[in-house]
């Protein structure tokens, strides 16, 4: 189930998000940089890490409610 009512406060370490083509991503950490939130994340079960601003993250991904 994908939640369409998301805000930045729901981007928390360990949460799973779904991107294009139903690929799952896991948030590693968030950081406050110059009053903005920077999100570090990776594909589920893969070591490569990515990062972007929270607003961009929310444009690309949707929270996966039934994550393990």
Residue pairs with C-beta under 8 A, 6 or more apart in sequence:
1 64
1 65
1 66
2 18
2 62
2 63
2 64
2 65
3 62
3 63
3 65
4 62
6 58
6 62
6 63
8 37
8 54
8 55
8 58
10 63
11 27
11 30
11 37
11 39
11 54
11 57
11 58
12 27
12 30
13 27
13 28
13 29
13 30
14 26
14 27
15 26
15 27
15 63
15 67
16 24
16 25
16 26
16 44
16 63
16 64
16 67
16 68
17 24
17 25
17 26
17 27
17 41
17 57
17 61
17 62
17 63
17 64
18 24
18 25
18 61
18 62
18 63
18 64
19 25
19 60
19 61
20 60
23 43
24 43
24 44
24 64
24 67
25 41
25 42
25 43
25 44
25 50
25 61
26 41
26 42
26 43
26 44
27 39
27 40
27 41
28 40
28 41
28 42
28 49
29 40
30 37
30 38
30 39
30 40
30 54
31 37
31 38
31 40
32 38
36 53
36 54
37 53
37 54
38 51
38 52
38 53
38 54
39 51
39 52
39 53
39 54
39 57
40 49
40 50
40 51
41 49
41 50
41 51
41 57
42 48
42 49
42 50
52 60
